[in-house]
Amino acid sequence: MAIDTAELETLLDALIRARAQGLRSLLYEGKRVEYGSDAEMAAAIADLERRIAAASGSRTTTIAFSTSKGV
């Protein structure tokens, strides 16, 4: 069963708030998740951000540059 983007964003927000408060445990929907270190929390945040980006299809495929000599 896939988790929808809205729920992933809710999880991400909760995890970022807990990390900002210096907490290493998170209570979400009656379940308690405890992280051993800040690095584990950072990895979980990065994973959620990747999943959200993949689900929303917001990948950048083209980058355009505009340059000028300033004249």
N, CA, C and O atoms as a Tripos MOL2 file, in Angstrom:
@<TRIPOS>MOLECULE
protein
  284   283    71     0     0
PROTEIN
NO_CHARGES

@<TRIPOS>ATOM
      1 N           0.8390   -1.1690    0.0000 N.3       1 MET1
      2 CA          0.0000    0.0000    0.0000 C.3       1 MET1
      3 C           0.8920    1.2440    0.0000 C.2       1 MET1
      4 O           1.7540    1.3940    0.8660 O.2       1 MET1
      5 N           0.6880    2.1050   -0.9450 N.am      2 ALA2
      6 CA          1.4750    3.3230   -1.0600 C.3       2 ALA2
      7 C           0.9170    4.4110   -0.1410 C.2       2 ALA2
      8 O          -0.2870    4.4930    0.0980 O.2       2 ALA2
      9 N           1.8080    5.2210    0.3540 N.am      3 ILE3
     10 CA          1.4070    6.3490    1.1940 C.3       3 ILE3
     11 C           1.2500    7.5560    0.2850 C.2       3 ILE3
     12 O           2.1320    7.8490   -0.5220 O.2       3 ILE3
     13 N           0.1290    8.2570    0.4120 N.am      4 ASP4
     14 CA         -0.0990    9.4120   -0.4590 C.3       4 ASP4
     15 C           0.7780   10.5950   -0.0530 C.2       4 ASP4
     16 O           1.3130   10.6370    1.0550 O.2       4 ASP4
     17 N           0.9120   11.5380   -0.9550 N.am      5 THR5
     18 CA          1.8040   12.6820   -0.7620 C.3       5 THR5
     19 C           1.4200   13.5220    0.4450 C.2       5 THR5
     20 O           2.2940   14.0080    1.1630 O.2       5 THR5
     21 N           0.1380   13.6970    0.6760 N.am      6 ALA6
     22 CA         -0.3030   14.5060    1.8190 C.3       6 ALA6
     23 C           0.1610   13.8940    3.1350 C.2       6 ALA6
     24 O           0.5960   14.6130    4.0350 O.2       6 ALA6
     25 N           0.0730   12.5870    3.2530 N.am      7 GLU7
     26 CA          0.5240   11.9300    4.4870 C.3       7 GLU7
     27 C           2.0440   12.0010    4.6280 C.2       7 GLU7
     28 O           2.5590   12.1740    5.7330 O.2       7 GLU7
     29 N           2.7630   11.8690    3.5120 N.am      8 LEU8
     30 CA          4.2210   12.0040    3.5550 C.3       8 LEU8
     31 C           4.6140   13.4040    4.0180 C.2       8 LEU8
     32 O           5.5480   13.5620    4.8030 O.2       8 LEU8
     33 N           3.9000   14.4160    3.5330 N.am      9 GLU9
     34 CA          4.1930   15.7900    3.9440 C.3       9 GLU9
     35 C           3.8790   16.0090    5.4170 C.2       9 GLU9
     36 O           4.5990   16.7370    6.1010 O.2       9 GLU9
     37 N           2.8190   15.3910    5.9100 N.am     10 THR10
     38 CA          2.4840   15.4880    7.3310 C.3      10 THR10
     39 C           3.5700   14.8430    8.1840 C.2      10 THR10
     40 O           3.9690   15.3920    9.2110 O.2      10 THR10
     41 N           4.0430   13.6850    7.7580 N.am     11 LEU11
     42 CA          5.1350   13.0120    8.4720 C.3      11 LEU11
     43 C           6.4020   13.8670    8.4580 C.2      11 LEU11
     44 O           7.0850   13.9920    9.4740 O.2      11 LEU11
     45 N           6.7070   14.4470    7.3120 N.am     12 LEU12
     46 CA          7.8920   15.2870    7.1930 C.3      12 LEU12
     47 C           7.8040   16.4910    8.1260 C.2      12 LEU12
     48 O           8.7690   16.8120    8.8200 O.2      12 LEU12
     49 N           6.6560   17.1530    8.1430 N.am     13 ASP13
     50 CA          6.4740   18.3120    9.0260 C.3      13 ASP13
     51 C           6.6640   17.9300   10.4890 C.2      13 ASP13
     52 O           7.3330   18.6380   11.2420 O.2      13 ASP13
     53 N           6.0740   16.8130   10.8830 N.am     14 ALA14
     54 CA          6.1840   16.3690   12.2750 C.3      14 ALA14
     55 C           7.6340   16.0410   12.6330 C.2      14 ALA14
     56 O           8.0920   16.3520   13.7330 O.2      14 ALA14
     57 N           8.3440   15.4190   11.7130 N.am     15 LEU15
     58 CA          9.7350   15.0530   11.9670 C.3      15 LEU15
     59 C          10.6270   16.2860   12.0430 C.2      15 LEU15
     60 O          11.5160   16.3600   12.8930 O.2      15 LEU15
     61 N          10.3980   17.2410   11.1710 N.am     16 ILE16
     62 CA         11.1870   18.4730   11.1960 C.3      16 ILE16
     63 C          10.9320   19.2470   12.4880 C.2      16 ILE16
     64 O          11.8660   19.7820   13.0850 O.2      16 ILE16
     65 N           9.6660   19.3090   12.9250 N.am     17 ARG17
     66 CA          9.3470   20.0010   14.1820 C.3      17 ARG17
     67 C          10.0260   19.3230   15.3760 C.2      17 ARG17
     68 O          10.5830   20.0000   16.2400 O.2      17 ARG17
     69 N           9.9790   18.0070   15.4220 N.am     18 ALA18
     70 CA         10.6040   17.2800   16.5340 C.3      18 ALA18
     71 C          12.1100   17.5200   16.5470 C.2      18 ALA18
     72 O          12.6980   17.7410   17.6060 O.2      18 ALA18
     73 N          12.7280   17.4780   15.3780 N.am     19 ARG19
     74 CA         14.1780   17.6940   15.2960 C.3      19 ARG19
     75 C          14.5360   19.1140   15.7110 C.2      19 ARG19
     76 O          15.5270   19.3250   16.4100 O.2      19 ARG19
     77 N          13.7390   20.0870   15.2870 N.am     20 ALA20
     78 CA         14.0090   21.4780   15.6420 C.3      20 ALA20
     79 C          13.8950   21.7100   17.1480 C.2      20 ALA20
     80 O          14.5630   22.5870   17.6950 O.2      20 ALA20
     81 N          13.0580   20.9330   17.8130 N.am     21 GLN21
     82 CA         12.8800   21.0600   19.2620 C.3      21 GLN21
     83 C          13.9180   20.2510   20.0370 C.2      21 GLN21
     84 O          13.9290   20.2670   21.2670 O.2      21 GLN21
     85 N          14.7860   19.5470   19.3170 N.am     22 GLY22
     86 CA         15.8190   18.7570   19.9690 C.3      22 GLY22
     87 C          15.3420   17.4090   20.4700 C.2      22 GLY22
     88 O          16.0180   16.7700   21.2750 O.2      22 GLY22
     89 N          14.1760   16.9690   19.9990 N.am     23 LEU23
     90 CA         13.6370   15.6840   20.4160 C.3      23 LEU23
     91 C          14.1460   14.5760   19.4970 C.2      23 LEU23
     92 O          14.4190   14.8080   18.3190 O.2      23 LEU23
     93 N          14.2720   13.3710   20.0510 N.am     24 ARG24
     94 CA         14.6640   12.2300   19.2220 C.3      24 ARG24
     95 C          13.5580   11.2050   19.1010 C.2      24 ARG24
     96 O          13.7620   10.1390   18.5200 O.2      24 ARG24
     97 N          12.3850   11.5120   19.6430 N.am     25 SER25
     98 CA         11.2520   10.5950   19.5000 C.3      25 SER25
     99 C          10.0700   11.3560   18.9320 C.2      25 SER25
    100 O           9.9410   12.5680   19.1050 O.2      25 SER25
    101 N           9.2210   10.6200   18.2580 N.am     26 LEU26
    102 CA          8.0980   11.2100   17.5530 C.3      26 LEU26
    103 C           6.8790   10.3310   17.7960 C.2      26 LEU26
    104 O           6.9530    9.1100   17.6570 O.2      26 LEU26
    105 N           5.7630   10.9430   18.1570 N.am     27 LEU27
    106 CA          4.5080   10.2260   18.3450 C.3      27 LEU27
    107 C           3.5930   10.5980   17.2000 C.2      27 LEU27
    108 O           3.2090   11.7590   17.0580 O.2      27 LEU27
    109 N           3.2380    9.6130   16.3730 N.am     28 TYR28
    110 CA          2.4200    9.8650   15.1920 C.3      28 TYR28
    111 C           1.3690    8.7730   15.0810 C.2      28 TYR28
    112 O           1.6930    7.5890   14.9950 O.2      28 TYR28
    113 N           0.1140    9.1820   15.0830 N.am     29 GLU29
    114 CA         -1.0300    8.2580   15.0000 C.3      29 GLU29
    115 C          -0.9350    7.1260   16.0220 C.2      29 GLU29
    116 O          -1.1890    5.9640   15.7030 O.2      29 GLU29
    117 N          -0.5690    7.4750   17.2410 N.am     30 GLY30
    118 CA         -0.5140    6.5030   18.3160 C.3      30 GLY30
    119 C           0.7180    5.6140   18.3130 C.2      30 GLY30
    120 O           0.8390    4.7260   19.1580 O.2      30 GLY30
    121 N           1.6260    5.8330   17.3900 N.am     31 LYS31
    122 CA          2.8530    5.0380   17.3080 C.3      31 LYS31
    123 C           4.0340    5.9200   17.6830 C.2      31 LYS31
    124 O           4.1110    7.0810   17.2830 O.2      31 LYS31
    125 N           4.9440    5.3570   18.4490 N.am     32 ARG32
    126 CA          6.1260    6.1040   18.8880 C.3      32 ARG32
    127 C           7.3440    5.6050   18.1140 C.2      32 ARG32
    128 O           7.6280    4.4080   18.0660 O.2      32 ARG32
    129 N           8.0470    6.5470   17.5160 N.am     33 VAL33
    130 CA          9.2710    6.2370   16.7900 C.3      33 VAL33
    131 C          10.4020    6.9780   17.4730 C.2      33 VAL33
    132 O          10.3140    8.1840   17.7000 O.2      33 VAL33
    133 N          11.4610    6.2600   17.8000 N.am     34 GLU34
    134 CA         12.5910    6.8780   18.4760 C.3      34 GLU34
    135 C          13.8310    6.7230   17.6090 C.2      34 GLU34
    136 O          14.1390    5.6330   17.1250 O.2      34 GLU34
    137 N          14.5370    7.8350   17.4230 N.am     35 TYR35
    138 CA         15.7490    7.8430   16.6130 C.3      35 TYR35
    139 C          16.9650    7.8560   17.5230 C.2      35 TYR35
    140 O          16.9630    8.5260   18.5560 O.2      35 TYR35
    141 N          17.9960    7.1240   17.1500 N.am     36 GLY36
    142 CA         19.1890    7.0130   17.9750 C.3      36 GLY36
    143 C          20.0760    8.2370   17.9440 C.2      36 GLY36
    144 O          20.7960    8.5120   18.9040 O.2      36 GLY36
    145 N          20.0290    8.9850   16.8330 N.am     37 SER37
    146 CA         20.8870   10.1520   16.7090 C.3      37 SER37
    147 C          20.2560   11.1690   15.7700 C.2      37 SER37
    148 O          19.2680   10.8910   15.0900 O.2      37 SER37
    149 N          20.8510   12.3450   15.7540 N.am     38 ASP38
    150 CA         20.3800   13.3860   14.8450 C.3      38 ASP38
    151 C          20.6330   12.9730   13.3970 C.2      38 ASP38
    152 O          19.8650   13.3320   12.5040 O.2      38 ASP38
    153 N          21.7000   12.2260   13.1640 N.am     39 ALA39
    154 CA         22.0020   11.7700   11.8090 C.3      39 ALA39
    155 C          20.9000   10.8500   11.2770 C.2      39 ALA39
    156 O          20.5630   10.9070   10.0950 O.2      39 ALA39
    157 N          20.3480   10.0170   12.1310 N.am     40 GLU40
    158 CA         19.2370    9.1500   11.7330 C.3      40 GLU40
    159 C          18.0070    9.9800   11.3710 C.2      40 GLU40
    160 O          17.3080    9.6730   10.4050 O.2      40 GLU40
    161 N          17.7480   11.0290   12.1460 N.am     41 MET41
    162 CA         16.6120   11.8970   11.8450 C.3      41 MET41
    163 C          16.8350   12.6250   10.5210 C.2      41 MET41
    164 O          15.9100   12.7620    9.7210 O.2      41 MET41
    165 N          18.0650   13.0930   10.2920 N.am     42 ALA42
    166 CA         18.3840   13.7820    9.0450 C.3      42 ALA42
    167 C          18.1960   12.8340    7.8560 C.2      42 ALA42
    168 O          17.6990   13.2490    6.8090 O.2      42 ALA42
    169 N          18.5840   11.5830    8.0090 N.am     43 ALA43
    170 CA         18.4120   10.5970    6.9420 C.3      43 ALA43
    171 C          16.9320   10.3340    6.6830 C.2      43 ALA43
    172 O          16.5220   10.1830    5.5320 O.2      43 ALA43
    173 N          16.1370   10.2800    7.7370 N.am     44 ALA44
    174 CA         14.6960   10.0710    7.5830 C.3      44 ALA44
    175 C          14.0480   11.2560    6.8830 C.2      44 ALA44
    176 O          13.1630   11.0720    6.0460 O.2      44 ALA44
    177 N          14.4730   12.4630    7.2110 N.am     45 ILE45
    178 CA         13.9520   13.6640    6.5630 C.3      45 ILE45
    179 C          14.3150   13.6560    5.0810 C.2      45 ILE45
    180 O          13.4740   13.9380    4.2270 O.2      45 ILE45
    181 N          15.5610   13.3340    4.7830 N.am     46 ALA46
    182 CA         15.9950   13.2850    3.3820 C.3      46 ALA46
    183 C          15.2190   12.2380    2.5950 C.2      46 ALA46
    184 O          14.8600   12.4610    1.4390 O.2      46 ALA46
    185 N          14.9600   11.0880    3.2270 N.am     47 ASP47
    186 CA         14.1930   10.0390    2.5600 C.3      47 ASP47
    187 C          12.7670   10.5010    2.2630 C.2      47 ASP47
    188 O          12.2530   10.2710    1.1680 O.2      47 ASP47
    189 N          12.1350   11.1450    3.2270 N.am     48 LEU48
    190 CA         10.7800   11.6570    3.0090 C.3      48 LEU48
    191 C          10.7570   12.7150    1.9130 C.2      48 LEU48
    192 O           9.8390   12.7380    1.0920 O.2      48 LEU48
    193 N          11.7590   13.5910    1.8930 N.am     49 GLU49
    194 CA         11.8180   14.6080    0.8450 C.3      49 GLU49
    195 C          11.9770   13.9750   -0.5340 C.2      49 GLU49
    196 O          11.3700   14.4380   -1.5000 O.2      49 GLU49
    197 N          12.7920   12.9140   -0.6360 N.am     50 ARG50
    198 CA         12.9510   12.2030   -1.9090 C.3      50 ARG50
    199 C          11.6500   11.5530   -2.3410 C.2      50 ARG50
    200 O          11.2790   11.6120   -3.5130 O.2      50 ARG50
    201 N          10.9550   10.9330   -1.3940 N.am     51 ARG51
    202 CA          9.6840   10.2720   -1.7190 C.3      51 ARG51
    203 C           8.6330   11.2790   -2.1900 C.2      51 ARG51
    204 O           7.8870   11.0090   -3.1300 O.2      51 ARG51
    205 N           8.5800   12.4360   -1.5320 N.am     52 ILE52
    206 CA          7.6200   13.4730   -1.9170 C.3      52 ILE52
    207 C           7.9460   13.9980   -3.3140 C.2      52 ILE52
    208 O           7.0490   14.1810   -4.1380 O.2      52 ILE52
    209 N           9.2230   14.2400   -3.5760 N.am     53 ALA53
    210 CA          9.6310   14.7250   -4.8990 C.3      53 ALA53
    211 C           9.2990   13.7010   -5.9780 C.2      53 ALA53
    212 O           8.8510   14.0710   -7.0640 O.2      53 ALA53
    213 N           9.5140   12.4210   -5.6940 N.am     54 ALA54
    214 CA          9.2120   11.3770   -6.6730 C.3      54 ALA54
    215 C           7.7140   11.2560   -6.9020 C.2      54 ALA54
    216 O           7.2740   11.0480   -8.0330 O.2      54 ALA54
    217 N           6.9330   11.3840   -5.8510 N.am     55 ALA55
    218 CA          5.4790   11.2470   -5.9730 C.3      55 ALA55
    219 C           4.8520   12.4270   -6.7030 C.2      55 ALA55
    220 O           3.8570   12.2700   -7.4090 O.2      55 ALA55
    221 N           5.4390   13.6100   -6.5300 N.am     56 SER56
    222 CA          4.8650   14.7900   -7.1620 C.3      56 SER56
    223 C           5.4170   15.0070   -8.5630 C.2      56 SER56
    224 O           4.9070   15.8420   -9.3100 O.2      56 SER56
    225 N           6.4450   14.2700   -8.9200 N.am     57 GLY57
    226 CA          7.0150   14.3810  -10.2610 C.3      57 GLY57
    227 C           7.6480   15.7310  -10.5170 C.2      57 GLY57
    228 O           7.6000   16.2360  -11.6390 O.2      57 GLY57
    229 N           8.2370   16.3200   -9.4990 N.am     58 SER58
    230 CA          8.8010   17.6650   -9.6280 C.3      58 SER58
    231 C          10.3060   17.6410   -9.8980 C.2      58 SER58
    232 O          11.0670   18.3770   -9.2700 O.2      58 SER58
    233 N          10.7150   16.8170  -10.8050 N.am     59 ARG59
    234 CA         12.1330   16.7680  -11.1560 C.3      59 ARG59
    235 C          12.4410   17.8010  -12.2270 C.2      59 ARG59
    236 O          11.6590   18.0070  -13.1550 O.2      59 ARG59
    237 N          13.5780   18.4390  -12.0880 N.am     60 THR60
    238 CA         14.0200   19.3930  -13.0810 C.3      60 THR60
    239 C          14.8200   18.6360  -14.1360 C.2      60 THR60
    240 O          15.8020   17.9650  -13.8210 O.2      60 THR60
    241 N          14.3950   18.7500  -15.3710 N.am     61 THR61
    242 CA         15.0890   18.0290  -16.4390 C.3      61 THR61
    243 C          15.8630   18.9620  -17.3430 C.2      61 THR61
    244 O          16.7780   18.5150  -18.0340 O.2      61 THR61
    245 N          15.5310   20.2470  -17.3650 N.am     62 THR62
    246 CA         16.2200   21.2070  -18.2180 C.3      62 THR62
    247 C          16.5930   22.4380  -17.4120 C.2      62 THR62
    248 O          15.7970   22.9580  -16.6290 O.2      62 THR62
    249 N          17.8120   22.8880  -17.6210 N.am     63 ILE63
    250 CA         18.2760   24.1150  -16.9910 C.3      63 ILE63
    251 C          18.6940   25.0590  -18.1040 C.2      63 ILE63
    252 O          19.5200   24.6910  -18.9390 O.2      63 ILE63
    253 N          18.1490   26.2550  -18.1360 N.am     64 ALA64
    254 CA         18.4710   27.2430  -19.1710 C.3      64 ALA64
    255 C          19.3070   28.3560  -18.5580 C.2      64 ALA64
    256 O          18.9830   28.8740  -17.4900 O.2      64 ALA64
    257 N          20.3830   28.7170  -19.2420 N.am     65 PHE65
    258 CA         21.2580   29.7900  -18.7870 C.3      65 PHE65
    259 C          21.0580   30.9960  -19.6800 C.2      65 PHE65
    260 O          20.8670   30.8660  -20.8890 O.2      65 PHE65
    261 N          21.1050   32.1660  -19.0740 N.am     66 SER66
    262 CA         21.0530   33.4120  -19.8240 C.3      66 SER66
    263 C          22.2620   34.2350  -19.4020 C.2      66 SER66
    264 O          22.3960   34.5990  -18.2340 O.2      66 SER66
    265 N          23.1390   34.5260  -20.3540 N.am     67 THR67
    266 CA         24.3440   35.2590  -20.0080 C.3      67 THR67
    267 C          24.4210   36.5650  -20.7880 C.2      67 THR67
    268 O          23.7520   36.7410  -21.8060 O.2      67 THR67
    269 N          25.2400   37.4640  -20.2930 N.am     68 SER68
    270 CA         25.4220   38.7560  -20.9260 C.3      68 SER68
    271 C          26.8160   39.2660  -20.6180 C.2      68 SER68
    272 O          27.3880   38.9530  -19.5740 O.2      68 SER68
    273 N          27.3540   40.0480  -21.5260 N.am     69 LYS69
    274 CA         28.6620   40.6620  -21.2840 C.3      69 LYS69
    275 C          28.5290   41.9280  -20.4500 C.2      69 LYS69
    276 O          29.5310   42.4980  -20.0190 O.2      69 LYS69
    277 N          27.2930   42.3710  -20.2220 N.am     70 GLY70
    278 CA         27.0610   43.5500  -19.4150 C.3      70 GLY70
    279 C          27.2920   44.8440  -20.1760 C.2      70 GLY70
    280 O          27.4590   45.8990  -19.5640 O.2      70 GLY70
    281 N          27.3050   44.7810  -21.4850 N.am     71 VAL71
    282 CA         27.5570   45.9650  -22.2990 C.3      71 VAL71
    283 C          26.2660   46.6440  -22.6360 C.2      71 VAL71
    284 O          26.2660   47.6680  -23.3200 O.2      71 VAL71
@<TRIPOS>BOND
     1     1     2 1
     2     2     3 1
     3     3     4 2
     4     3     5 am
     5     5     6 1
     6     6     7 1
     7     7     8 2
     8     7     9 am
     9     9    10 1
    10    10    11 1
    11    11    12 2
    12    11    13 am
    13    13    14 1
    14    14    15 1
    15    15    16 2
    16    15    17 am
    17    17    18 1
    18    18    19 1
    19    19    20 2
    20    19    21 am
    21    21    22 1
    22    22    23 1
    23    23    24 2
    24    23    25 am
    25    25    26 1
    26    26    27 1
    27    27    28 2
    28    27    29 am
    29    29    30 1
    30    30    31 1
    31    31    32 2
    32    31    33 am
    33    33    34 1
    34    34    35 1
    35    35    36 2
    36    35    37 am
    37    37    38 1
    38    38    39 1
    39    39    40 2
    40    39    41 am
    41    41    42 1
    42    42    43 1
    43    43    44 2
    44    43    45 am
    45    45    46 1
    46    46    47 1
    47    47    48 2
    48    47    49 am
    49    49    50 1
    50    50    51 1
    51    51    52 2
    52    51    53 am
    53    53    54 1
    54    54    55 1
    55    55    56 2
    56    55    57 am
    57    57    58 1
    58    58    59 1
    59    59    60 2
    60    59    61 am
    61    61    62 1
    62    62    63 1
    63    63    64 2
    64    63    65 am
    65    65    66 1
    66    66    67 1
    67    67    68 2
    68    67    69 am
    69    69    70 1
    70    70    71 1
    71    71    72 2
    72    71    73 am
    73    73    74 1
    74    74    75 1
    75    75    76 2
    76    75    77 am
    77    77    78 1
    78    78    79 1
    79    79    80 2
    80    79    81 am
    81    81    82 1
    82    82    83 1
    83    83    84 2
    84    83    85 am
    85    85    86 1
    86    86    87 1
    87    87    88 2
    88    87    89 am
    89    89    90 1
    90    90    91 1
    91    91    92 2
    92    91    93 am
    93    93    94 1
    94    94    95 1
    95    95    96 2
    96    95    97 am
    97    97    98 1
    98    98    99 1
    99    99   100 2
   100    99   101 am
   101   101   102 1
   102   102   103 1
   103   103   104 2
   104   103   105 am
   105   105   106 1
   106   106   107 1
   107   107   108 2
   108   107   109 am
   109   109   110 1
   110   110   111 1
   111   111   112 2
   112   111   113 am
   113   113   114 1
   114   114   115 1
   115   115   116 2
   116   115   117 am
   117   117   118 1
   118   118   119 1
   119   119   120 2
   120   119   121 am
   121   121   122 1
   122   122   123 1
   123   123   124 2
   124   123   125 am
   125   125   126 1
   126   126   127 1
   127   127   128 2
   128   127   129 am
   129   129   130 1
   130   130   131 1
   131   131   132 2
   132   131   133 am
   133   133   134 1
   134   134   135 1
   135   135   136 2
   136   135   137 am
   137   137   138 1
   138   138   139 1
   139   139   140 2
   140   139   141 am
   141   141   142 1
   142   142   143 1
   143   143   144 2
   144   143   145 am
   145   145   146 1
   146   146   147 1
   147   147   148 2
   148   147   149 am
   149   149   150 1
   150   150   151 1
   151   151   152 2
   152   151   153 am
   153   153   154 1
   154   154   155 1
   155   155   156 2
   156   155   157 am
   157   157   158 1
   158   158   159 1
   159   159   160 2
   160   159   161 am
   161   161   162 1
   162   162   163 1
   163   163   164 2
   164   163   165 am
   165   165   166 1
   166   166   167 1
   167   167   168 2
   168   167   169 am
   169   169   170 1
   170   170   171 1
   171   171   172 2
   172   171   173 am
   173   173   174 1
   174   174   175 1
   175   175   176 2
   176   175   177 am
   177   177   178 1
   178   178   179 1
   179   179   180 2
   180   179   181 am
   181   181   182 1
   182   182   183 1
   183   183   184 2
   184   183   185 am
   185   185   186 1
   186   186   187 1
   187   187   188 2
   188   187   189 am
   189   189   190 1
   190   190   191 1
   191   191   192 2
   192   191   193 am
   193   193   194 1
   194   194   195 1
   195   195   196 2
   196   195   197 am
   197   197   198 1
   198   198   199 1
   199   199   200 2
   200   199   201 am
   201   201   202 1
   202   202   203 1
   203   203   204 2
   204   203   205 am
   205   205   206 1
   206   206   207 1
   207   207   208 2
   208   207   209 am
   209   209   210 1
   210   210   211 1
   211   211   212 2
   212   211   213 am
   213   213   214 1
   214   214   215 1
   215   215   216 2
   216   215   217 am
   217   217   218 1
   218   218   219 1
   219   219   220 2
   220   219   221 am
   221   221   222 1
   222   222   223 1
   223   223   224 2
   224   223   225 am
   225   225   226 1
   226   226   227 1
   227   227   228 2
   228   227   229 am
   229   229   230 1
   230   230   231 1
   231   231   232 2
   232   231   233 am
   233   233   234 1
   234   234   235 1
   235   235   236 2
   236   235   237 am
   237   237   238 1
   238   238   239 1
   239   239   240 2
   240   239   241 am
   241   241   242 1
   242   242   243 1
   243   243   244 2
   244   243   245 am
   245   245   246 1
   246   246   247 1
   247   247   248 2
   248   247   249 am
   249   249   250 1
   250   250   251 1
   251   251   252 2
   252   251   253 am
   253   253   254 1
   254   254   255 1
   255   255   256 2
   256   255   257 am
   257   257   258 1
   258   258   259 1
   259   259   260 2
   260   259   261 am
   261   261   262 1
   262   262   263 1
   263   263   264 2
   264   263   265 am
   265   265   266 1
   266   266   267 1
   267   267   268 2
   268   267   269 am
   269   269   270 1
   270   270   271 1
   271   271   272 2
   272   271   273 am
   273   273   274 1
   274   274   275 1
   275   275   276 2
   276   275   277 am
   277   277   278 1
   278   278   279 1
   279   279   280 2
   280   279   281 am
   281   281   282 1
   282   282   283 1
   283   283   284 2
@<TRIPOS>SUBSTRUCTURE
     1 MET1         2 RESIDUE 1 A MET
     2 ALA2         6 RESIDUE 1 A ALA
     3 ILE3        10 RESIDUE 1 A ILE
     4 ASP4        14 RESIDUE 1 A ASP
     5 THR5        18 RESIDUE 1 A THR
     6 ALA6        22 RESIDUE 1 A ALA
     7 GLU7        26 RESIDUE 1 A GLU
     8 LEU8        30 RESIDUE 1 A LEU
     9 GLU9        34 RESIDUE 1 A GLU
    10 THR10       38 RESIDUE 1 A THR
    11 LEU11       42 RESIDUE 1 A LEU
    12 LEU12       46 RESIDUE 1 A LEU
    13 ASP13       50 RESIDUE 1 A ASP
    14 ALA14       54 RESIDUE 1 A ALA
    15 LEU15       58 RESIDUE 1 A LEU
    16 ILE16       62 RESIDUE 1 A ILE
    17 ARG17       66 RESIDUE 1 A ARG
    18 ALA18       70 RESIDUE 1 A ALA
    19 ARG19       74 RESIDUE 1 A ARG
    20 ALA20       78 RESIDUE 1 A ALA
    21 GLN21       82 RESIDUE 1 A GLN
    22 GLY22       86 RESIDUE 1 A GLY
    23 LEU23       90 RESIDUE 1 A LEU
    24 ARG24       94 RESIDUE 1 A ARG
    25 SER25       98 RESIDUE 1 A SER
    26 LEU26      102 RESIDUE 1 A LEU
    27 LEU27      106 RESIDUE 1 A LEU
    28 TYR28      110 RESIDUE 1 A TYR
    29 GLU29      114 RESIDUE 1 A GLU
    30 GLY30      118 RESIDUE 1 A GLY
    31 LYS31      122 RESIDUE 1 A LYS
    32 ARG32      126 RESIDUE 1 A ARG
    33 VAL33      130 RESIDUE 1 A VAL
    34 GLU34      134 RESIDUE 1 A GLU
    35 TYR35      138 RESIDUE 1 A TYR
    36 GLY36      142 RESIDUE 1 A GLY
    37 SER37      146 RESIDUE 1 A SER
    38 ASP38      150 RESIDUE 1 A ASP
    39 ALA39      154 RESIDUE 1 A ALA
    40 GLU40      158 RESIDUE 1 A GLU
    41 MET41      162 RESIDUE 1 A MET
    42 ALA42      166 RESIDUE 1 A ALA
    43 ALA43      170 RESIDUE 1 A ALA
    44 ALA44      174 RESIDUE 1 A ALA
    45 ILE45      178 RESIDUE 1 A ILE
    46 ALA46      182 RESIDUE 1 A ALA
    47 ASP47      186 RESIDUE 1 A ASP
    48 LEU48      190 RESIDUE 1 A LEU
    49 GLU49      194 RESIDUE 1 A GLU
    50 ARG50      198 RESIDUE 1 A ARG
    51 ARG51      202 RESIDUE 1 A ARG
    52 ILE52      206 RESIDUE 1 A ILE
    53 ALA53      210 RESIDUE 1 A ALA
    54 ALA54      214 RESIDUE 1 A ALA
    55 ALA55      218 RESIDUE 1 A ALA
    56 SER56      222 RESIDUE 1 A SER
    57 GLY57      226 RESIDUE 1 A GLY
    58 SER58      230 RESIDUE 1 A SER
    59 ARG59      234 RESIDUE 1 A ARG
    60 THR60      238 RESIDUE 1 A THR
    61 THR61      242 RESIDUE 1 A THR
    62 THR62      246 RESIDUE 1 A THR
    63 ILE63      250 RESIDUE 1 A ILE
    64 ALA64      254 RESIDUE 1 A ALA
    65 PHE65      258 RESIDUE 1 A PHE
    66 SER66      262 RESIDUE 1 A SER
    67 THR67      266 RESIDUE 1 A THR
    68 SER68      270 RESIDUE 1 A SER
    69 LYS69      274 RESIDUE 1 A LYS
    70 GLY70      278 RESIDUE 1 A GLY
    71 VAL71      282 RESIDUE 1 A VAL
